[in-house]
Amino acid sequence: MSTQTVLNRIMSGSLVLQIAIGIAAGVVLSLVSPPAAKASMLLGSLFVSALKAVAPVLVLVLVASAIANRRASHTAQLRPIVIMYLAGTFAAALLAVSVSMLFPTTLALQVSDVSISAPQGITEVLGGLLQKLVDNPVNAVLTGNYIGILVWGVLLGMFLHHGADSTRRMLADTADAVTHIVRIVIRLAPIGIFGLVAGNLADSGLSVLGSYARILTVLLGCMLTMALLINPFLVWIKMRKNPYPIVFAALRESGVTAFFTRSSAANIPVNLALCERLDLEKDTYAVSIPLGATINMGGAAITITVLTLAATHTLNIGIDFPTALLLSLVAALSACGASGVAGGSLLLIPLSCSLFGISNDIAMQVVGVGFVISILQDSAETALNSSTDVVFTAAVASKS
């Protein structure tokens, strides 16, 4: 069998199966040879860097092209998707508060030397959000500022919508060219995830998570409930048909990749490719997917709420249900101004804790706990956030 034939089979094979093989190989390598596993982390780092490199350019040209070549029906479809994003975040906060009240969890808070620059108030978070809105487009692309990229993509698309046909065609061709580049990067996912799994297991292992089993159980339980019960219910309300084929497809193809890259921003190309395979309306998902990576924060709402309420239980601070829900929602919605990278939601915990009167010193200890359990917490949060972008988009933009 020729080398070309082998490559063709690999390129046309099941990406999910290849990722599963990469995960298994990474686990085996971390057990057999930890030094080699740590060295293979380079493959994972290169894969994540490649995704982060192509994602800003892809979002800019796709959003601009989608809006420049839009039809009225596609513009109308964005409204229900945004409503579902907000409803999902609200439901996640409600779920997190309910579970935290039913299963109160305490943390072993100690003096920590964690030093992280975190927001000190809602004004600072909103100010940072406004600064991102008016960012220079080149800087927005270079720094991965997706809020700024979305603004420039929307504005360019709006005004180019009235441009010459040749201009709009060139924009569409550019978007197609970048999409093909992204497909090449995504086909490297099995190798990248192999490196991420092997390197992370060899470096940290899972034994460190044993002492945090209860808080992890609450967090992961909330996220699973959100992914398998509440999100499907919201989709059923919209579609009035069985939502689980879409849910399982999103979890399998988007959630798995997001779990290991731990970055909603890096997973944007994966979600766009999945939407294309699901035969969704391109002009809709080209805007809704990058928008979801910025504002669809169900997983972040769960993380911020559960860890903050765990701190209040530890300190014996009495919080009634309406207050807990209101304050956790404020913090979760503020996450729209946080970076779409690994651990982004944890930096909002000091802000959320301050709303309950918890000092910054204690809050930073809670952040420290969050980073210890982030091996699973942040991975599951990103998988939920990113897969939900596809689920809600498919509920509205399906052609069938």
C-alpha positions as CSV (number, residue, x, y, z in Angstrom):
1,M,0.0,0.0,0.0
2,S,1.5,3.4,-1.0
3,T,2.1,6.2,1.4
4,Q,-0.4,8.4,-0.5
5,T,-3.1,5.8,0.0
6,V,-2.4,5.6,3.7
7,L,-2.5,9.4,4.0
8,N,-5.8,9.5,2.1
9,R,-7.3,6.9,4.4
10,I,-6.2,8.8,7.5
11,M,-7.5,12.1,6.2
12,S,-10.9,10.6,5.3
13,G,-11.2,8.5,8.4
14,S,-13.4,9.2,11.5
15,L,-11.8,12.1,13.4
16,V,-13.6,11.0,16.6
17,L,-12.1,7.5,16.3
18,Q,-8.7,8.9,15.7
19,I,-9.0,11.3,18.7
20,A,-10.1,8.3,20.9
21,I,-7.0,6.4,19.7
22,G,-4.8,9.5,20.5
23,I,-6.3,9.7,24.0
24,A,-5.7,6.0,24.7
25,A,-2.1,6.3,23.4
26,G,-1.5,9.3,25.6
27,V,-2.7,7.5,28.7
28,V,-0.5,4.5,27.9
29,L,2.6,6.7,27.2
30,S,2.1,8.6,30.5
31,L,2.1,5.3,32.4
32,V,5.0,3.6,30.5
33,S,7.4,6.5,30.1
34,P,6.6,9.8,32.0
35,P,9.7,11.6,30.6
36,A,8.6,10.8,27.0
37,A,5.0,11.8,27.9
38,K,6.2,15.2,29.2
39,A,8.2,15.7,26.0
40,S,5.2,14.9,23.9
41,M,3.4,17.9,25.5
42,L,5.1,19.9,22.7
43,L,2.8,18.3,20.2
44,G,-0.2,19.4,22.3
45,S,1.1,22.9,22.7
46,L,1.7,23.3,19.0
47,F,-1.8,22.1,18.2
48,V,-3.4,24.6,20.6
49,S,-1.2,27.3,19.3
50,A,-2.2,26.5,15.7
51,L,-5.9,26.7,16.6
52,K,-5.4,30.0,18.4
53,A,-3.4,31.3,15.4
54,V,-6.1,30.6,12.8
55,A,-9.2,31.3,15.0
56,P,-9.0,35.1,15.1
57,V,-8.5,35.4,11.3
58,L,-11.2,32.8,10.6
59,V,-13.7,34.6,12.9
60,L,-13.0,38.0,11.3
61,V,-13.4,36.9,7.7
62,L,-16.3,34.5,8.3
63,V,-18.4,37.1,10.3
64,A,-17.6,39.8,7.7
65,S,-18.5,37.5,4.8
66,A,-21.6,36.1,6.5
67,I,-23.0,39.6,7.1
68,A,-21.9,41.1,3.8
69,N,-23.6,38.2,1.9
70,R,-26.5,37.8,4.4
71,R,-30.1,37.3,3.7
72,A,-32.8,38.6,6.0
73,S,-33.7,35.2,7.4
74,H,-30.2,34.6,8.7
75,T,-30.2,37.9,10.6
76,A,-33.5,37.0,12.2
77,Q,-32.1,33.6,13.3
78,L,-29.5,35.2,15.5
79,R,-32.0,36.6,17.9
80,P,-33.4,33.3,19.2
81,I,-29.8,31.9,19.4
82,V,-28.8,34.8,21.7
83,I,-31.9,34.3,23.7
84,M,-31.0,30.6,24.2
85,Y,-27.4,31.6,25.2
86,L,-28.8,33.9,27.9
87,A,-31.4,31.4,29.0
88,G,-28.8,28.6,29.2
89,T,-26.5,30.8,31.4
90,F,-29.5,31.7,33.6
91,A,-30.4,28.0,33.9
92,A,-26.8,27.1,34.7
93,A,-26.7,29.6,37.5
94,L,-30.0,28.4,38.9
95,L,-28.9,24.8,38.8
96,A,-25.6,25.7,40.5
97,V,-27.3,27.6,43.3
98,S,-29.8,24.8,43.8
99,V,-27.2,22.0,44.0
100,S,-24.9,24.1,46.3
101,M,-27.9,24.6,48.7
102,L,-28.8,20.9,48.6
103,F,-25.2,19.7,48.9
104,P,-23.3,22.4,50.9
105,T,-19.5,22.0,50.4
106,T,-16.7,23.5,52.4
107,L,-13.1,24.1,51.4
108,A,-9.8,23.7,53.3
109,L,-8.8,27.3,53.0
110,Q,-5.2,28.1,54.0
111,V,-2.7,30.9,53.5
112,S,-1.7,30.8,49.9
113,D,1.0,32.6,47.9
114,V,-1.2,32.6,44.8
115,S,-0.7,35.9,43.0
116,I,-3.1,36.6,40.2
117,S,-4.4,39.9,38.8
118,A,-8.2,39.6,39.1
119,P,-11.0,42.1,38.6
120,Q,-11.8,44.1,41.7
121,G,-15.3,45.2,40.8
122,I,-18.1,45.1,38.2
123,T,-17.1,48.6,37.0
124,E,-13.6,47.3,36.2
125,V,-15.0,44.3,34.4
126,L,-17.4,46.3,32.3
127,G,-14.7,48.9,31.6
128,G,-12.5,46.2,30.3
129,L,-15.3,45.0,28.2
130,L,-15.9,48.4,26.7
131,Q,-12.1,48.7,26.0
132,K,-12.3,45.5,24.1
133,L,-15.2,46.8,22.0
134,V,-13.1,49.7,20.6
135,D,-9.8,47.8,20.2
136,N,-7.7,48.3,17.0
137,P,-8.6,45.4,14.6
138,V,-5.0,44.4,14.1
139,N,-4.4,44.3,17.8
140,A,-7.6,42.4,18.3
141,V,-6.5,39.7,15.9
142,L,-3.0,39.5,17.4
143,T,-4.2,39.3,21.0
144,G,-7.3,37.1,20.4
145,N,-9.7,39.8,21.5
146,Y,-12.9,38.1,20.1
147,I,-15.2,40.9,21.3
148,G,-13.2,43.4,19.2
149,I,-13.0,41.0,16.3
150,L,-16.7,40.5,16.3
151,V,-17.3,44.3,16.3
152,W,-15.0,44.8,13.4
153,G,-16.4,41.8,11.5
154,V,-19.9,43.0,12.0
155,L,-19.1,46.6,10.9
156,L,-17.1,45.5,7.8
157,G,-19.9,43.1,6.9
158,M,-22.6,45.7,7.3
159,F,-20.9,48.2,5.0
160,L,-19.6,45.7,2.5
161,H,-23.1,44.4,2.2
162,H,-23.8,47.4,0.0
163,G,-20.5,47.0,-1.9
164,A,-19.8,45.6,-5.4
165,D,-20.7,42.0,-6.1
166,S,-17.0,41.3,-6.9
167,T,-16.0,42.6,-3.4
168,R,-18.4,40.4,-1.6
169,R,-17.4,37.4,-3.7
170,M,-13.7,38.1,-2.9
171,L,-14.6,38.2,0.8
172,A,-16.5,34.9,0.5
173,D,-13.5,33.3,-1.4
174,T,-11.2,34.5,1.4
175,A,-13.4,33.0,4.0
176,D,-13.4,29.7,2.1
177,A,-9.6,29.7,1.8
178,V,-9.2,30.3,5.5
179,T,-11.7,27.6,6.2
180,H,-9.7,25.1,4.2
181,I,-6.6,26.0,6.3
182,V,-8.6,25.4,9.4
183,R,-9.6,22.0,8.2
184,I,-6.0,21.0,7.9
185,V,-5.3,22.1,11.5
186,I,-8.3,20.2,12.8
187,R,-7.2,17.0,11.1
188,L,-4.1,17.2,13.3
189,A,-6.3,17.0,16.4
190,P,-5.5,13.4,17.2
191,I,-1.8,14.1,17.4
192,G,-2.3,17.3,19.4
193,I,-4.7,15.7,21.9
194,F,-2.3,12.7,22.3
195,G,0.4,15.2,23.4
196,L,-2.0,17.1,25.7
197,V,-3.2,13.9,27.4
198,A,0.2,12.4,27.8
199,G,1.8,15.6,29.0
200,N,-0.9,16.6,31.5
201,L,-1.1,13.1,33.1
202,A,2.7,12.8,33.4
203,D,3.0,16.3,34.9
204,S,0.1,16.4,37.3
205,G,-1.7,13.0,37.4
206,L,-5.1,12.6,39.0
207,S,-4.1,11.7,42.5
208,V,-3.9,15.4,43.4
209,L,-7.7,15.6,42.9
210,G,-8.5,13.1,45.7
211,S,-8.8,15.6,48.5
212,Y,-11.2,17.8,46.4
213,A,-13.5,14.9,45.4
214,R,-16.7,16.5,46.9
215,I,-16.4,19.9,45.3
216,L,-15.4,18.2,42.0
217,T,-18.4,16.0,42.2
218,V,-20.7,19.0,42.7
219,L,-19.1,20.9,39.8
220,L,-19.1,18.0,37.4
221,G,-22.5,16.8,38.4
222,C,-23.9,20.3,37.6
223,M,-22.2,20.3,34.2
224,L,-23.4,16.9,33.3
225,T,-26.9,17.7,34.3
226,M,-26.7,20.9,32.2
227,A,-25.4,19.0,29.2
228,L,-27.6,16.0,29.3
229,L,-30.9,17.4,30.8
230,I,-31.3,21.1,30.8
231,N,-29.7,21.9,27.4
232,P,-31.8,19.2,25.6
233,F,-34.9,20.5,27.3
234,L,-34.2,24.0,26.0
235,V,-33.6,22.7,22.5
236,W,-36.8,20.6,22.7
237,I,-38.7,23.8,23.6
238,K,-37.4,25.4,20.4
239,M,-37.5,22.4,18.0
240,R,-40.3,20.2,19.4
241,K,-38.4,17.1,18.4
242,N,-35.8,14.7,19.9
243,P,-32.8,16.9,20.8
244,Y,-30.3,14.2,21.7
245,P,-28.9,13.4,18.3
246,I,-27.7,17.0,18.1
247,V,-26.6,17.0,21.8
248,F,-24.5,13.8,21.5
249,A,-23.0,14.9,18.2
250,A,-21.9,18.2,19.8
251,L,-20.5,16.5,22.9
252,R,-18.7,13.9,20.9
253,E,-17.1,16.1,18.3
254,S,-16.9,19.5,20.0
255,G,-16.9,18.6,23.7
256,V,-14.1,16.1,23.5
257,T,-11.7,18.5,21.7
258,A,-12.7,21.4,24.0
259,F,-12.1,19.2,27.0
260,F,-8.4,18.8,26.1
261,T,-7.7,22.2,24.6
262,R,-9.4,23.9,27.5
263,S,-10.0,27.0,25.4
264,S,-13.4,28.1,23.9
265,A,-11.5,30.4,21.6
266,A,-9.2,27.6,20.3
267,N,-12.3,25.4,19.8
268,I,-14.1,27.9,17.5
269,P,-12.6,26.4,14.3
270,V,-13.7,22.9,15.5
271,N,-17.3,24.1,16.1
272,L,-17.5,25.9,12.7
273,A,-16.4,22.7,11.0
274,L,-19.0,20.7,13.0
275,C,-21.7,23.1,12.0
276,E,-20.7,22.6,8.4
277,R,-21.0,18.8,8.7
278,L,-24.4,19.2,10.4
279,D,-25.5,21.2,7.3
280,L,-26.5,24.3,9.3
281,E,-27.1,27.7,7.8
282,K,-23.5,29.1,7.2
283,D,-24.5,32.7,7.4
284,T,-25.9,32.1,10.8
285,Y,-23.3,29.8,12.5
286,A,-20.5,32.0,11.1
287,V,-21.7,34.7,13.6
288,S,-23.3,32.6,16.3
289,I,-20.4,30.3,17.1
290,P,-17.8,33.1,17.8
291,L,-20.5,35.0,19.6
292,G,-21.2,32.0,21.8
293,A,-17.5,31.6,22.6
294,T,-17.8,35.1,24.1
295,I,-21.2,35.3,25.8
296,N,-22.4,31.7,26.3
297,M,-21.1,31.0,29.8
298,G,-23.1,28.3,31.3
299,G,-20.0,26.4,32.5
300,A,-18.5,29.6,33.9
301,A,-21.7,30.3,35.7
302,I,-21.5,26.9,37.4
303,T,-17.9,27.2,38.3
304,I,-18.1,30.7,39.8
305,T,-21.3,30.0,41.7
306,V,-20.4,26.7,43.2
307,L,-16.9,27.8,44.3
308,T,-18.2,31.1,45.7
309,L,-21.0,29.4,47.6
310,A,-18.5,26.8,48.9
311,A,-16.5,29.7,50.3
312,T,-19.7,31.1,52.0
313,H,-20.4,27.7,53.5
314,T,-16.9,27.4,54.8
315,L,-17.1,30.9,56.4
316,N,-20.6,30.2,57.8
317,I,-22.0,33.2,55.9
318,G,-25.8,32.9,55.7
319,I,-27.1,33.5,52.1
320,D,-30.7,33.2,51.1
321,F,-31.6,31.6,47.8
322,P,-32.7,34.8,45.9
323,T,-29.6,36.7,46.9
324,A,-27.3,33.8,46.0
325,L,-28.9,33.5,42.6
326,L,-28.8,37.2,41.9
327,L,-25.2,37.7,42.9
328,S,-24.0,34.6,41.1
329,L,-25.8,35.7,37.9
330,V,-24.1,39.1,38.1
331,A,-20.7,37.4,38.3
332,A,-21.5,34.9,35.6
333,L,-22.7,37.6,33.1
334,S,-19.5,39.5,33.9
335,A,-17.6,36.6,32.5
336,C,-18.4,37.9,29.1
337,G,-15.5,40.2,29.7
338,A,-13.1,37.4,30.6
339,S,-10.7,35.8,28.2
340,G,-11.7,32.7,26.4
341,V,-8.7,30.7,27.6
342,A,-8.0,28.0,30.2
343,G,-8.9,29.1,33.7
344,G,-10.6,32.3,32.6
345,S,-13.7,31.9,34.8
346,L,-11.6,31.4,37.9
347,L,-10.4,35.0,37.8
348,L,-14.0,36.2,38.3
349,I,-14.3,34.4,41.7
350,P,-12.7,37.3,43.7
351,L,-15.4,39.6,42.1
352,S,-18.1,37.2,43.0
353,C,-16.8,36.7,46.6
354,S,-16.6,40.4,47.1
355,L,-20.3,40.6,46.4
356,F,-20.8,38.4,49.5
357,G,-18.4,40.5,51.6
358,I,-15.5,37.9,51.4
359,S,-12.1,39.5,51.6
360,N,-9.8,39.3,48.6
361,D,-7.2,37.2,50.6
362,I,-9.8,34.5,51.2
363,A,-11.1,34.8,47.6
364,M,-7.6,34.2,46.2
365,Q,-7.4,31.0,48.2
366,V,-10.6,29.9,46.5
367,V,-9.0,30.7,43.2
368,G,-6.0,28.5,44.2
369,V,-8.4,25.6,44.9
370,G,-9.9,26.2,41.5
371,F,-6.5,25.9,39.8
372,V,-5.8,22.7,41.6
373,I,-9.0,21.0,40.4
374,S,-8.8,22.7,37.0
375,I,-7.4,19.5,35.5
376,L,-11.0,18.3,35.4
377,Q,-13.1,21.4,36.3
378,D,-11.8,23.8,33.6
379,S,-11.8,21.0,31.0
380,A,-15.4,20.0,31.7
381,E,-16.4,23.7,31.8
382,T,-14.9,24.4,28.4
383,A,-16.5,21.2,26.9
384,L,-19.9,22.3,28.2
385,N,-19.6,25.9,27.0
386,S,-18.2,25.0,23.6
387,S,-20.5,22.1,22.8
388,T,-23.5,24.2,23.9
389,D,-22.6,26.8,21.2
390,V,-23.2,24.2,18.6
391,V,-26.3,22.7,20.3
392,F,-28.1,26.0,20.5
393,T,-27.1,27.1,17.0
394,A,-28.3,23.8,15.6
395,A,-31.7,24.2,17.3
396,V,-32.2,27.4,15.3
397,A,-30.2,27.2,12.2
398,S,-31.0,23.6,11.0
399,K,-32.0,23.5,7.4
400,S,-34.3,20.5,8.0
